[in-house]
Amino acid sequence: VEVALPPPLARELTYGVPDELADEMQPGALVLVPVVQRLLTGIVLGPADIGELSPGKIRNIVQILDTSLLSPEVVEVCRWMAGYYIAPLGSALMAALPPGVKLSSNRLVQLRNTPPEQDHNDELAAKILDELTANGPLKVSTLKRRLDSKGLEKTLRTLRRTGHIEIAPVLDDKRTRVLNERCYRLPDEEAARTAIPEIEK
């Protein structure tokens, strides 16, 4: 299927649909998809034309988050909006969603069960391994705060390639909160005139 992604990617990508998700898949479904080493929220647009793309190179959708927030009709309206305002389709679709559903992921770094002996003299790599040994799995964002972020990504790639660490996406926490509103029912107009000043305090 074709999935629209929000900025900064702001493009449509093709993903496979696992058999266990096929029955629920429809245009407008909110899905979690892998993009490089992260998981991002995308919107299903419909069947994709894979052309000469090899099926073996197509990554699968990870999870369906919701199928009721956007109907196929809303997807078509967003297509029109994106074309009319010359805006990314992903931006138009995300604007149609309620706040709090734009889930993304961080990356979790952990030591391999049996990592090879440390055979390099890279100071940053040694610090990363020391942090993981002392604290267990850590998010990439945490390592960036604790260590010099310059060169961190390159060093992580090297450690992963040499078999010292594993890096996997992990969902960030939702940022939504329940909004409560207090309501009052007053028996008559006289009671309202008396009670409202107290309620507004």
C-alpha atoms as an extended CHARMM CRD file, in Angstrom:
* protein
*
       201  EXT
         1         1  VAL       CA              0.0000000000        0.0000000000        0.0000000000  PROA      1               0.0000000000
         2         2  GLU       CA              0.9710000000        3.6440000000       -0.3770000000  PROA      2               0.0000000000
         3         3  VAL       CA              1.5150000000        5.5050000000        2.9000000000  PROA      3               0.0000000000
         4         4  ALA       CA              1.7790000000        9.2870000000        3.2910000000  PROA      4               0.0000000000
         5         5  LEU       CA              4.3080000000       10.5320000000        5.8490000000  PROA      5               0.0000000000
         6         6  PRO       CA              4.3770000000       13.9330000000        7.5580000000  PROA      6               0.0000000000
         7         7  PRO       CA              7.2100000000       16.4970000000        7.3580000000  PROA      7               0.0000000000
         8         8  PRO       CA             10.1580000000       16.5580000000        7.4010000000  PROA      8               0.0000000000
         9         9  LEU       CA              9.8960000000       13.6060000000        4.9870000000  PROA      9               0.0000000000
        10        10  ALA       CA              6.6200000000       14.8100000000        3.4630000000  PROA      10              0.0000000000
        11        11  ARG       CA              6.4530000000       12.0600000000        0.8810000000  PROA      11              0.0000000000
        12        12  GLU       CA              4.6000000000        8.8680000000        0.0190000000  PROA      12              0.0000000000
        13        13  LEU       CA              6.3050000000        5.5030000000        0.4710000000  PROA      13              0.0000000000
        14        14  THR       CA              5.3060000000        1.9400000000       -0.3740000000  PROA      14              0.0000000000
        15        15  TYR       CA              4.9010000000       -0.6870000000        2.3520000000  PROA      15              0.0000000000
        16        16  GLY       CA              3.8250000000       -4.2850000000        2.5020000000  PROA      16              0.0000000000
        17        17  VAL       CA              0.8220000000       -5.4600000000        4.5140000000  PROA      17              0.0000000000
        18        18  PRO       CA              1.3150000000       -8.5000000000        6.7780000000  PROA      18              0.0000000000
        19        19  ASP       CA             -1.4280000000      -11.1050000000        6.5020000000  PROA      19              0.0000000000
        20        20  GLU       CA             -2.6060000000      -10.4560000000       10.0670000000  PROA      20              0.0000000000
        21        21  LEU       CA             -3.2800000000       -6.7840000000        9.2420000000  PROA      21              0.0000000000
        22        22  ALA       CA             -4.8400000000       -7.2330000000        5.8100000000  PROA      22              0.0000000000
        23        23  ASP       CA             -8.4810000000       -7.3690000000        6.9680000000  PROA      23              0.0000000000
        24        24  GLU       CA             -8.2600000000       -3.9850000000        8.7380000000  PROA      24              0.0000000000
        25        25  MET       CA             -6.2650000000       -2.1460000000        6.0880000000  PROA      25              0.0000000000
        26        26  GLN       CA             -8.1520000000        0.6750000000        4.3670000000  PROA      26              0.0000000000
        27        27  PRO       CA             -7.5350000000        4.2150000000        3.0800000000  PROA      27              0.0000000000
        28        28  GLY       CA             -7.3050000000        6.5710000000        6.0430000000  PROA      28              0.0000000000
        29        29  ALA       CA             -5.9030000000        3.9680000000        8.4460000000  PROA      29              0.0000000000
        30        30  LEU       CA             -3.3220000000        5.3670000000       10.8390000000  PROA      30              0.0000000000
        31        31  VAL       CA             -0.2970000000        3.0710000000       10.7640000000  PROA      31              0.0000000000
        32        32  LEU       CA              3.1590000000        2.7560000000       12.2500000000  PROA      32              0.0000000000
        33        33  VAL       CA              5.8610000000        2.2600000000        9.6250000000  PROA      33              0.0000000000
        34        34  PRO       CA              9.6560000000        1.8480000000        9.7080000000  PROA      34              0.0000000000
        35        35  VAL       CA             11.7020000000        4.6630000000        8.1920000000  PROA      35              0.0000000000
        36        36  VAL       CA             15.4420000000        3.9580000000        8.3560000000  PROA      36              0.0000000000
        37        37  GLN       CA             15.8510000000        3.1510000000       12.0860000000  PROA      37              0.0000000000
        38        38  ARG       CA             12.7510000000        4.9400000000       13.3570000000  PROA      38              0.0000000000
        39        39  LEU       CA              9.0400000000        4.2460000000       13.4900000000  PROA      39              0.0000000000
        40        40  LEU       CA              6.7720000000        7.0030000000       12.2110000000  PROA      40              0.0000000000
        41        41  THR       CA              3.0410000000        7.5170000000       11.9550000000  PROA      41              0.0000000000
        42        42  GLY       CA              1.6610000000        7.4720000000        8.4320000000  PROA      42              0.0000000000
        43        43  ILE       CA             -1.7040000000        7.4520000000        6.6950000000  PROA      43              0.0000000000
        44        44  VAL       CA             -2.6850000000        4.7040000000        4.2650000000  PROA      44              0.0000000000
        45        45  LEU       CA             -3.7070000000        6.1480000000        0.8960000000  PROA      45              0.0000000000
        46        46  GLY       CA             -4.6030000000        2.9460000000       -0.9160000000  PROA      46              0.0000000000
        47        47  PRO       CA             -3.0090000000        0.3200000000       -3.1640000000  PROA      47              0.0000000000
        48        48  ALA       CA              0.4780000000        1.1460000000       -4.4230000000  PROA      48              0.0000000000
        49        49  ASP       CA              1.8910000000        0.6660000000       -7.8860000000  PROA      49              0.0000000000
        50        50  ILE       CA              5.1990000000       -1.0400000000       -7.1520000000  PROA      50              0.0000000000
        51        51  GLY       CA              6.2350000000       -1.1170000000      -10.8030000000  PROA      51              0.0000000000
        52        52  GLU       CA              9.6350000000       -2.7800000000      -11.0720000000  PROA      52              0.0000000000
        53        53  LEU       CA             10.3020000000       -2.5570000000       -7.3340000000  PROA      53              0.0000000000
        54        54  SER       CA             11.3280000000       -5.9330000000       -5.9210000000  PROA      54              0.0000000000
        55        55  PRO       CA              8.8400000000       -7.2020000000       -3.2810000000  PROA      55              0.0000000000
        56        56  GLY       CA             11.8060000000       -8.3150000000       -1.1830000000  PROA      56              0.0000000000
        57        57  LYS       CA             12.8700000000       -4.6910000000       -0.7490000000  PROA      57              0.0000000000
        58        58  ILE       CA              9.4840000000       -3.5190000000        0.5420000000  PROA      58              0.0000000000
        59        59  ARG       CA              9.2920000000       -3.2130000000        4.3260000000  PROA      59              0.0000000000
        60        60  ASN       CA              6.0890000000       -4.1300000000        6.1260000000  PROA      60              0.0000000000
        61        61  ILE       CA              3.7400000000       -1.9520000000        8.1270000000  PROA      61              0.0000000000
        62        62  VAL       CA              4.4290000000       -2.5940000000       11.8190000000  PROA      62              0.0000000000
        63        63  GLN       CA              1.0640000000       -1.8120000000       13.3810000000  PROA      63              0.0000000000
        64        64  ILE       CA             -2.3700000000       -0.3500000000       12.6850000000  PROA      64              0.0000000000
        65        65  LEU       CA             -3.0090000000        2.3780000000       15.2490000000  PROA      65              0.0000000000
        66        66  ASP       CA             -6.5330000000        3.3670000000       14.2450000000  PROA      66              0.0000000000
        67        67  THR       CA             -9.0200000000        2.9370000000       11.4160000000  PROA      67              0.0000000000
        68        68  SER       CA            -11.7320000000        5.3580000000       12.5410000000  PROA      68              0.0000000000
        69        69  LEU       CA            -10.0460000000        8.7780000000       12.7140000000  PROA      69              0.0000000000
        70        70  LEU       CA             -9.8760000000        9.3970000000        8.9620000000  PROA      70              0.0000000000
        71        71  SER       CA            -12.4260000000        8.0730000000        6.5020000000  PROA      71              0.0000000000
        72        72  PRO       CA            -11.5690000000        7.4570000000        2.8270000000  PROA      72              0.0000000000
        73        73  GLU       CA            -13.6720000000       10.5530000000        2.0420000000  PROA      73              0.0000000000
        74        74  VAL       CA            -11.5150000000       12.7200000000        4.3350000000  PROA      74              0.0000000000
        75        75  VAL       CA             -8.4070000000       11.3460000000        2.6310000000  PROA      75              0.0000000000
        76        76  GLU       CA             -9.7700000000       12.5270000000       -0.7190000000  PROA      76              0.0000000000
        77        77  VAL       CA            -10.5430000000       15.9800000000        0.7180000000  PROA      77              0.0000000000
        78        78  CYS       CA             -6.9540000000       16.1680000000        2.0030000000  PROA      78              0.0000000000
        79        79  ARG       CA             -5.6920000000       15.2100000000       -1.4550000000  PROA      79              0.0000000000
        80        80  TRP       CA             -7.6200000000       18.1450000000       -2.8760000000  PROA      80              0.0000000000
        81        81  MET       CA             -6.3010000000       20.4840000000       -0.1550000000  PROA      81              0.0000000000
        82        82  ALA       CA             -2.7070000000       19.4150000000       -0.7660000000  PROA      82              0.0000000000
        83        83  GLY       CA             -3.0740000000       20.0010000000       -4.4930000000  PROA      83              0.0000000000
        84        84  TYR       CA             -4.8920000000       23.3080000000       -4.1470000000  PROA      84              0.0000000000
        85        85  TYR       CA             -2.4520000000       24.7860000000       -1.6240000000  PROA      85              0.0000000000
        86        86  ILE       CA              0.6160000000       23.0550000000       -3.1310000000  PROA      86              0.0000000000
        87        87  ALA       CA              1.3370000000       21.4180000000        0.2260000000  PROA      87              0.0000000000
        88        88  PRO       CA              2.6390000000       17.9500000000        1.1370000000  PROA      88              0.0000000000
        89        89  LEU       CA             -0.1790000000       15.4230000000        1.3380000000  PROA      89              0.0000000000
        90        90  GLY       CA              1.2220000000       14.1300000000        4.6330000000  PROA      90              0.0000000000
        91        91  SER       CA              0.8940000000       17.6070000000        6.1470000000  PROA      91              0.0000000000
        92        92  ALA       CA             -2.7360000000       17.9090000000        5.0760000000  PROA      92              0.0000000000
        93        93  LEU       CA             -3.5800000000       14.4800000000        6.4760000000  PROA      93              0.0000000000
        94        94  MET       CA             -1.8280000000       15.0760000000        9.8000000000  PROA      94              0.0000000000
        95        95  ALA       CA             -3.6520000000       18.4000000000       10.1540000000  PROA      95              0.0000000000
        96        96  ALA       CA             -6.9230000000       16.4730000000        9.9610000000  PROA      96              0.0000000000
        97        97  LEU       CA             -5.9750000000       14.2980000000       12.9430000000  PROA      97              0.0000000000
        98        98  PRO       CA             -6.7310000000       15.2000000000       16.5690000000  PROA      98              0.0000000000
        99        99  PRO       CA             -3.7080000000       16.1720000000       18.7130000000  PROA      99              0.0000000000
       100       100  GLY       CA             -1.7380000000       13.4070000000       20.3660000000  PROA      100             0.0000000000
       101       101  VAL       CA             -1.7930000000       10.7250000000       17.6810000000  PROA      101             0.0000000000
       102       102  LYS       CA              1.4110000000       11.7100000000       15.8940000000  PROA      102             0.0000000000
       103       103  LEU       CA              3.4880000000        8.9680000000       17.4660000000  PROA      103             0.0000000000
       104       104  SER       CA              7.1460000000        8.6130000000       16.6040000000  PROA      104             0.0000000000
       105       105  SER       CA              9.9830000000        6.5720000000       17.9840000000  PROA      105             0.0000000000
       106       106  ASN       CA             13.4020000000        6.9270000000       19.4520000000  PROA      106             0.0000000000
       107       107  ARG       CA             16.1810000000        4.3710000000       19.0940000000  PROA      107             0.0000000000
       108       108  LEU       CA             17.2130000000        2.0780000000       21.9090000000  PROA      108             0.0000000000
       109       109  VAL       CA             20.8730000000        1.0800000000       22.0970000000  PROA      109             0.0000000000
       110       110  GLN       CA             21.9080000000       -2.0390000000       23.9790000000  PROA      110             0.0000000000
       111       111  LEU       CA             24.9410000000       -4.2730000000       24.2440000000  PROA      111             0.0000000000
       112       112  ARG       CA             24.9520000000       -7.5450000000       22.3580000000  PROA      112             0.0000000000
       113       113  ASN       CA             24.5920000000      -10.6340000000       24.5440000000  PROA      113             0.0000000000
       114       114  THR       CA             28.1090000000      -11.7110000000       23.6570000000  PROA      114             0.0000000000
       115       115  PRO       CA             29.8450000000       -8.6400000000       22.2240000000  PROA      115             0.0000000000
       116       116  PRO       CA             33.3550000000       -9.0460000000       20.8240000000  PROA      116             0.0000000000
       117       117  GLU       CA             36.2370000000       -7.7820000000       22.8800000000  PROA      117             0.0000000000
       118       118  GLN       CA             36.8310000000       -4.0730000000       22.6170000000  PROA      118             0.0000000000
       119       119  ASP       CA             39.6600000000       -3.8400000000       20.1090000000  PROA      119             0.0000000000
       120       120  HSD       CA             39.6130000000       -0.1720000000       19.1630000000  PROA      120             0.0000000000
       121       121  ASN       CA             41.0630000000        3.0070000000       20.6140000000  PROA      121             0.0000000000
       122       122  ASP       CA             38.0740000000        5.2570000000       19.9160000000  PROA      122             0.0000000000
       123       123  GLU       CA             37.4520000000        7.2720000000       23.0910000000  PROA      123             0.0000000000
       124       124  LEU       CA             33.7980000000        7.9970000000       22.2710000000  PROA      124             0.0000000000
       125       125  ALA       CA             33.1210000000        4.3350000000       21.5090000000  PROA      125             0.0000000000
       126       126  ALA       CA             34.6300000000        3.3670000000       24.8580000000  PROA      126             0.0000000000
       127       127  LYS       CA             32.4070000000        5.8940000000       26.6500000000  PROA      127             0.0000000000
       128       128  ILE       CA             29.3010000000        4.5530000000       24.8970000000  PROA      128             0.0000000000
       129       129  LEU       CA             30.1290000000        0.9780000000       25.8890000000  PROA      129             0.0000000000
       130       130  ASP       CA             30.8390000000        2.0740000000       29.4690000000  PROA      130             0.0000000000
       131       131  GLU       CA             27.4600000000        3.8530000000       29.6670000000  PROA      131             0.0000000000
       132       132  LEU       CA             25.6280000000        0.7950000000       28.3640000000  PROA      132             0.0000000000
       133       133  THR       CA             27.5180000000       -1.5250000000       30.7060000000  PROA      133             0.0000000000
       134       134  ALA       CA             26.7130000000        0.6370000000       33.7270000000  PROA      134             0.0000000000
       135       135  ASN       CA             23.1130000000        1.5640000000       32.9100000000  PROA      135             0.0000000000
       136       136  GLY       CA             21.7480000000       -1.0520000000       30.5310000000  PROA      136             0.0000000000
       137       137  PRO       CA             19.8820000000       -0.1170000000       27.3200000000  PROA      137             0.0000000000
       138       138  LEU       CA             19.7110000000        3.6370000000       26.6480000000  PROA      138             0.0000000000
       139       139  LYS       CA             17.9690000000        5.7910000000       24.0710000000  PROA      139             0.0000000000
       140       140  VAL       CA             20.1180000000        7.5400000000       21.4920000000  PROA      140             0.0000000000
       141       141  SER       CA             18.7430000000       10.8570000000       22.7490000000  PROA      141             0.0000000000
       142       142  THR       CA             19.9690000000        9.9890000000       26.2640000000  PROA      142             0.0000000000
       143       143  LEU       CA             23.4550000000        9.1690000000       24.9990000000  PROA      143             0.0000000000
       144       144  LYS       CA             23.5340000000       12.4770000000       23.1410000000  PROA      144             0.0000000000
       145       145  ARG       CA             22.7480000000       14.3330000000       26.3610000000  PROA      145             0.0000000000
       146       146  ARG       CA             25.3560000000       12.4790000000       28.3940000000  PROA      146             0.0000000000
       147       147  LEU       CA             28.1570000000       12.3470000000       25.8490000000  PROA      147             0.0000000000
       148       148  ASP       CA             29.5860000000       14.5470000000       23.1440000000  PROA      148             0.0000000000
       149       149  SER       CA             26.9610000000       14.3180000000       20.4060000000  PROA      149             0.0000000000
       150       150  LYS       CA             29.5040000000       15.2070000000       17.7310000000  PROA      150             0.0000000000
       151       151  GLY       CA             30.3810000000       11.9950000000       15.9610000000  PROA      151             0.0000000000
       152       152  LEU       CA             27.9680000000        9.9210000000       18.0540000000  PROA      152             0.0000000000
       153       153  GLU       CA             25.8710000000        8.6720000000       15.1350000000  PROA      153             0.0000000000
       154       154  LYS       CA             28.9500000000        7.5780000000       13.1890000000  PROA      154             0.0000000000
       155       155  THR       CA             30.3840000000        5.8070000000       16.2350000000  PROA      155             0.0000000000
       156       156  LEU       CA             27.0820000000        4.0190000000       16.8850000000  PROA      156             0.0000000000
       157       157  ARG       CA             27.0250000000        2.7730000000       13.3020000000  PROA      157             0.0000000000
       158       158  THR       CA             30.5840000000        1.4910000000       13.7000000000  PROA      158             0.0000000000
       159       159  LEU       CA             29.7870000000       -0.3100000000       16.9650000000  PROA      159             0.0000000000
       160       160  ARG       CA             26.7290000000       -1.8590000000       15.3890000000  PROA      160             0.0000000000
       161       161  ARG       CA             28.6930000000       -3.0070000000       12.3610000000  PROA      161             0.0000000000
       162       162  THR       CA             31.4080000000       -4.5550000000       14.5530000000  PROA      162             0.0000000000
       163       163  GLY       CA             28.8070000000       -6.4410000000       16.5810000000  PROA      163             0.0000000000
       164       164  HSD       CA             29.1900000000       -4.5900000000       19.8910000000  PROA      164             0.0000000000
       165       165  ILE       CA             25.6780000000       -3.1330000000       20.0840000000  PROA      165             0.0000000000
       166       166  GLU       CA             22.1510000000       -3.4990000000       18.7750000000  PROA      166             0.0000000000
       167       167  ILE       CA             19.9170000000       -0.5610000000       17.8690000000  PROA      167             0.0000000000
       168       168  ALA       CA             16.1480000000       -0.9550000000       17.7360000000  PROA      168             0.0000000000
       169       169  PRO       CA             13.2590000000        1.5210000000       17.4570000000  PROA      169             0.0000000000
       170       170  VAL       CA             11.1610000000        2.0980000000       20.5700000000  PROA      170             0.0000000000
       171       171  LEU       CA              7.9370000000        4.0910000000       20.7360000000  PROA      171             0.0000000000
       172       172  ASP       CA              7.9870000000        7.3770000000       22.5890000000  PROA      172             0.0000000000
       173       173  ASP       CA              5.3050000000        7.9480000000       25.2090000000  PROA      173             0.0000000000
       174       174  LYS       CA              2.0420000000        9.5480000000       24.1490000000  PROA      174             0.0000000000
       175       175  ARG       CA              1.7350000000       13.2050000000       25.0370000000  PROA      175             0.0000000000
       176       176  THR       CA             -2.0390000000       13.3430000000       25.2420000000  PROA      176             0.0000000000
       177       177  ARG       CA             -3.8300000000       14.1890000000       28.4710000000  PROA      177             0.0000000000
       178       178  VAL       CA             -7.4390000000       13.8350000000       29.5070000000  PROA      178             0.0000000000
       179       179  LEU       CA             -9.2720000000       17.1550000000       29.4780000000  PROA      179             0.0000000000
       180       180  ASN       CA            -11.9060000000       17.4710000000       32.1860000000  PROA      180             0.0000000000
       181       181  GLU       CA            -14.6220000000       20.1190000000       32.1960000000  PROA      181             0.0000000000
       182       182  ARG       CA            -16.7730000000       20.9580000000       35.2100000000  PROA      182             0.0000000000
       183       183  CYS       CA            -20.4840000000       21.4100000000       34.5160000000  PROA      183             0.0000000000
       184       184  TYR       CA            -23.2300000000       22.7630000000       36.7750000000  PROA      184             0.0000000000
       185       185  ARG       CA            -26.9950000000       22.4180000000       36.5260000000  PROA      185             0.0000000000
       186       186  LEU       CA            -28.9560000000       25.1630000000       38.2720000000  PROA      186             0.0000000000
       187       187  PRO       CA            -32.6800000000       24.8370000000       39.0020000000  PROA      187             0.0000000000
       188       188  ASP       CA            -33.7680000000       28.3450000000       37.9930000000  PROA      188             0.0000000000
       189       189  GLU       CA            -32.6460000000       31.8520000000       37.0250000000  PROA      189             0.0000000000
       190       190  GLU       CA            -32.5900000000       33.1190000000       40.6000000000  PROA      190             0.0000000000
       191       191  ALA       CA            -30.2860000000       30.3030000000       41.6760000000  PROA      191             0.0000000000
       192       192  ALA       CA            -28.0500000000       31.0610000000       38.6950000000  PROA      192             0.0000000000
       193       193  ARG       CA            -27.6610000000       34.7320000000       39.6810000000  PROA      193             0.0000000000
       194       194  THR       CA            -26.6520000000       33.6610000000       43.1650000000  PROA      194             0.0000000000
       195       195  ALA       CA            -24.3540000000       30.7810000000       42.2270000000  PROA      195             0.0000000000
       196       196  ILE       CA            -22.4530000000       32.1460000000       39.2090000000  PROA      196             0.0000000000
       197       197  PRO       CA            -20.3060000000       34.6550000000       41.1740000000  PROA      197             0.0000000000
       198       198  GLU       CA            -19.2240000000       31.8280000000       43.4800000000  PROA      198             0.0000000000
       199       199  ILE       CA            -18.4920000000       29.4700000000       40.5900000000  PROA      199             0.0000000000
       200       200  GLU       CA            -16.3470000000       32.0660000000       38.8130000000  PROA      200             0.0000000000
       201       201  LYS       CA            -14.0780000000       32.5650000000       41.8280000000  PROA      201             0.0000000000
